């Protein structure tokens, strides 16, 4: 447990970073006055680390524009889905040559129209574990249920001409337990009909990177980031951990 380990490190008078065993220890003052990049071995105390809660260390990174952003929470996604449910599915976009559609209206006081479009291969529906589907009007709970059963789920909405992705604050794709996001600044979303090129492949794999490419999405990557402040008798040094 990294958090527990860091707490223990703070309780010790000295923390030894054991990488670069072939190097002698270097004072922090020397490092801060030297040009980068170089390798050093240091003997220092951990003064502080951020963030204090490990789940806050996970961010979304765009390798194209090098931006970092927070991972949207459940409420953000729920709100976008709620807004998109106000637009009824366009029946003229149902049952095309490359997907088969099923629609129904929910019971209860707040009725919703839901449409699920199952992408076909060779004009046939695939097994659930190989199927990509697009859903309109679904709730977060309904989408997660589908994501557990089918290979890929893409939340969409209807326009006059085609199906399109929701706001990129929402994930453009859900696969198993992972939500995939696109960069708002670097993406140029394309209509869902572009997915038909993957469906026409001999064995569609529905890889997230391939889906992102045909839909004009610059995919964000999950990264782990932490900041450590290290001190010795000569000065202090901020050390940053950044890893995919």
C-alpha positions as CSV (number, residue, x, y, z in Angstrom):
1,X,0.0,0.0,0.0
2,X,1.8,3.1,-1.2
3,X,-0.1,5.5,1.0
4,X,0.8,3.5,4.2
5,X,4.4,3.2,2.9
6,X,4.7,7.0,2.5
7,X,3.4,7.6,6.0
8,X,6.0,5.2,7.4
9,X,8.7,7.0,5.3
10,X,7.6,10.3,6.9
11,X,8.1,8.8,10.4
12,X,11.7,7.8,9.7
13,X,14.5,10.3,10.2
14,X,16.0,9.4,6.8
15,X,14.7,7.7,3.7
16,X,17.2,6.0,1.4
17,X,16.2,5.9,-2.3
18,X,18.1,2.8,-3.4
19,X,18.2,3.2,-7.2
20,X,21.6,3.8,-8.9
21,X,23.6,1.7,-6.5
22,X,26.7,2.4,-8.5
23,X,26.5,6.1,-7.8
24,X,27.7,8.0,-4.8
25,X,25.2,10.1,-2.8
26,X,24.7,13.6,-4.0
27,X,23.5,16.6,-2.0
28,X,20.3,18.2,-3.0
29,X,21.9,21.6,-3.4
30,X,24.3,20.2,-6.0
31,X,21.4,18.7,-7.9
32,X,19.3,21.9,-8.0
33,X,22.4,23.8,-9.3
34,X,23.2,21.2,-12.0
35,X,21.8,21.1,-15.6
36,X,19.2,18.3,-16.4
37,X,18.9,15.5,-17.3
38,X,21.3,13.6,-15.1
39,X,21.1,10.6,-12.8
40,X,21.8,10.9,-9.1
41,X,21.6,8.8,-6.0
42,X,20.4,10.7,-3.0
43,X,20.0,10.3,0.7
44,X,17.1,12.4,1.9
45,X,14.0,12.8,4.1
46,X,10.5,12.8,2.7
47,X,8.9,16.0,4.0
48,X,5.5,16.0,2.1
49,X,3.7,14.3,-0.7
50,X,0.7,15.3,-2.8
51,X,-2.1,14.4,-3.3
52,X,-2.8,13.0,0.1
53,X,-5.4,10.5,-1.2
54,X,-4.2,8.1,-3.8
55,X,-7.3,8.1,-6.0
56,X,-6.7,11.8,-6.6
57,X,-3.4,10.8,-8.3
58,X,-5.1,9.4,-11.3
59,X,-5.6,11.9,-14.1
60,X,-6.3,11.9,-17.8
61,X,-3.5,13.0,-20.2
62,X,-3.5,14.0,-23.8
63,X,-0.2,13.1,-25.5
64,X,-1.0,15.4,-28.4
65,X,-1.5,18.7,-26.5
66,X,0.1,17.5,-23.3
67,X,-2.9,18.6,-21.2
68,X,-3.9,17.0,-17.9
69,X,-7.4,16.9,-16.5
70,X,-9.4,15.3,-13.7
71,X,-11.2,12.1,-14.3
72,X,-14.9,13.0,-14.5
73,X,-17.0,11.6,-11.7
74,X,-20.2,9.5,-11.9
75,X,-22.4,12.5,-11.4
76,X,-20.9,14.3,-14.5
77,X,-21.7,11.3,-16.7
78,X,-25.1,10.8,-15.2
79,X,-26.0,14.5,-15.9
80,X,-24.9,14.2,-19.6
81,X,-27.0,11.0,-20.0
82,X,-30.0,12.7,-18.5
83,X,-29.7,15.7,-20.8
84,X,-29.3,13.5,-23.9
85,X,-32.4,11.4,-22.9
86,X,-34.5,14.5,-23.6
87,X,-33.9,13.9,-27.4
88,X,-36.0,11.1,-28.7
89,X,-34.3,8.5,-30.9
90,X,-34.8,9.3,-34.6
91,X,-36.6,6.2,-36.2
92,X,-35.2,7.1,-39.6
93,X,-31.8,6.1,-38.3
94,X,-32.8,2.6,-37.2
95,X,-32.0,-0.7,-38.8
96,X,-29.3,0.2,-41.4
97,X,-27.2,-2.1,-43.4
98,X,-24.5,-2.3,-40.7
99,X,-26.5,-2.3,-37.4
100,X,-29.8,-3.6,-36.1
101,X,-32.0,-1.5,-33.8
102,X,-34.3,-2.3,-30.9
103,X,-36.4,0.4,-29.2
104,X,-38.8,0.6,-26.3
105,X,-40.4,3.1,-23.9
106,X,-39.8,2.7,-20.1
107,X,-42.6,2.4,-17.7
108,X,-43.4,4.7,-14.8
109,X,-43.9,8.4,-14.4
110,X,-40.8,9.5,-16.2
111,X,-41.0,7.7,-19.5
112,X,-37.9,7.4,-21.6
113,X,-37.4,6.2,-25.1
114,X,-34.4,3.9,-25.4
115,X,-32.8,2.7,-28.6
116,X,-30.0,0.1,-28.8
117,X,-28.2,-0.4,-32.1
118,X,-26.3,-3.7,-32.4
119,X,-23.5,-3.5,-35.0
120,X,-23.6,-6.4,-37.5
121,X,-20.8,-8.3,-39.2
122,X,-21.4,-9.8,-42.6
123,X,-25.1,-8.8,-42.1
124,X,-25.2,-11.1,-39.0
125,X,-25.3,-10.2,-35.3
126,X,-22.2,-11.4,-33.5
127,X,-22.0,-13.2,-30.1
128,X,-22.4,-10.6,-27.2
129,X,-18.8,-10.9,-26.2
130,X,-17.8,-9.8,-29.8
131,X,-20.5,-7.2,-30.2
132,X,-20.3,-3.4,-30.2
133,X,-23.5,-1.6,-29.5
134,X,-24.7,2.0,-29.4
135,X,-27.3,3.2,-27.0
136,X,-29.6,6.2,-26.9
137,X,-31.5,7.3,-23.8
138,X,-29.9,4.9,-21.4
139,X,-29.1,5.5,-17.7
140,X,-25.7,4.9,-16.2
141,X,-27.0,1.8,-14.5
142,X,-28.4,0.4,-17.8
143,X,-25.2,1.2,-19.7
144,X,-23.0,-0.6,-17.1
145,X,-25.2,-3.6,-17.3
146,X,-24.8,-3.7,-21.1
147,X,-21.0,-3.2,-20.7
148,X,-20.8,-6.3,-18.6
149,X,-22.5,-8.4,-21.2
150,X,-21.3,-7.0,-24.5
151,X,-17.8,-6.2,-25.8
152,X,-18.2,-2.4,-26.3
153,X,-20.9,0.2,-25.5
154,X,-21.0,3.6,-27.1
155,X,-23.5,6.2,-25.7
156,X,-24.9,8.2,-28.6
157,X,-27.7,10.6,-29.6
158,X,-29.7,11.1,-32.8
159,X,-29.3,14.0,-35.3
160,X,-31.3,14.4,-38.5
161,X,-28.7,12.6,-40.5
162,X,-26.8,10.2,-38.2
163,X,-26.0,9.0,-34.8
164,X,-23.3,11.0,-32.9
165,X,-21.2,10.9,-29.8
166,X,-22.3,12.7,-26.6
167,X,-20.4,15.6,-25.2
168,X,-16.7,14.5,-24.8
169,X,-17.0,15.2,-21.0
170,X,-18.7,11.7,-21.1
171,X,-16.7,8.6,-22.1
172,X,-17.0,7.9,-25.8
173,X,-16.6,4.2,-25.2
174,X,-17.1,1.7,-22.3
175,X,-15.4,-1.7,-22.4
176,X,-15.6,-4.0,-19.5
177,X,-14.8,-1.8,-16.4
178,X,-12.9,0.9,-18.3
179,X,-14.3,4.2,-19.5
180,X,-12.4,5.8,-22.4
181,X,-12.4,9.6,-22.8
182,X,-11.4,11.9,-25.7
183,X,-9.6,15.2,-25.6
184,X,-12.0,18.1,-26.3
185,X,-9.3,20.2,-27.7
186,X,-7.6,17.8,-30.1
187,X,-10.6,15.6,-31.2
188,X,-12.8,16.2,-34.2
189,X,-15.7,13.8,-33.6
190,X,-17.1,12.1,-36.7
191,X,-20.5,10.5,-37.2
192,X,-21.0,6.9,-36.1
193,X,-21.3,5.7,-39.7
194,X,-17.5,5.7,-39.8
195,X,-17.7,2.6,-37.5
196,X,-19.0,0.6,-40.5
197,X,-15.5,0.4,-41.9
198,X,-14.4,-1.6,-38.8
199,X,-17.5,-3.8,-39.0
200,X,-16.6,-4.6,-42.5
201,X,-13.2,-6.0,-41.5
202,X,-12.7,-9.8,-41.7
203,X,-12.5,-10.1,-37.9
204,X,-13.5,-6.9,-36.1
205,X,-11.5,-6.6,-32.9
206,X,-13.2,-3.4,-31.7
207,X,-9.9,-2.1,-30.1
208,X,-10.4,1.3,-28.4
209,X,-7.5,2.9,-30.3
210,X,-9.0,1.8,-33.6
211,X,-12.5,3.0,-32.7
212,X,-11.1,6.3,-31.5
213,X,-9.2,6.8,-34.8
214,X,-12.2,6.2,-37.1
215,X,-14.4,8.5,-34.9
216,X,-11.8,11.3,-35.0
217,X,-11.1,11.1,-31.2
218,X,-7.7,11.8,-29.7
219,X,-7.9,9.3,-26.8
220,X,-6.9,10.4,-23.3
221,X,-4.7,8.1,-21.3
222,X,-5.0,7.4,-17.6
223,X,-1.8,8.5,-15.8
224,X,-0.6,8.3,-12.2
225,X,0.9,11.5,-10.8
226,X,2.5,12.4,-7.5
227,X,4.7,15.1,-6.1
228,X,7.3,14.4,-3.4
229,X,9.2,17.1,-1.5
230,X,12.6,15.7,-0.4
231,X,15.0,17.5,2.0
232,X,18.5,17.1,3.4
233,X,20.8,19.4,5.3
234,X,21.7,21.3,2.1
235,X,18.2,22.1,0.6
236,X,15.0,20.7,-0.8
237,X,13.9,19.1,-4.0
238,X,10.5,18.5,-5.6
239,X,10.3,15.1,-7.3
240,X,7.4,14.2,-9.6
241,X,6.2,10.8,-10.5
242,X,4.4,10.5,-13.8
243,X,3.5,7.0,-15.2
244,X,0.9,5.4,-17.4
